[in-house]
Amino acid sequence: MRHIANSLVLLGLIGTVVGFIIALGGVDPEHAADVKAIAPMVSTLIQGMSTALYTTLVGAILNIWLMANHQILAGGTVKLITALVEMAEIHARD
């Protein structure tokens, strides 16, 4: 589970890179002086940045959620094993 959580962060970072590629791919410096060409460039830039930020956010949130679940399961496992060992010791004495 910990490996999956770390992979989600990595996927979020990959999404960030893809988002910035989308954002910068729509910018054409040769047409930057053309007022009519600015609006589509800004739209593509915003879409790419949105992709970058959302993928980072989703990766981070899912990482935190999975790590919290991992801690809960790890703690529960320790308690379960402790209870089983105690029960085995009690039955061994009888």
Buried (B, 14 or more C-beta within 10 A) or exposed (E): EEEEBEBBBEBBBEBBEBBBEBBEEBBEEEEEEEEEEBEEBEEBBEBBBEBBBBBBEBBBEBBEEBBEEBEEEEEEEEEEEEEEEEEEEEEEEE
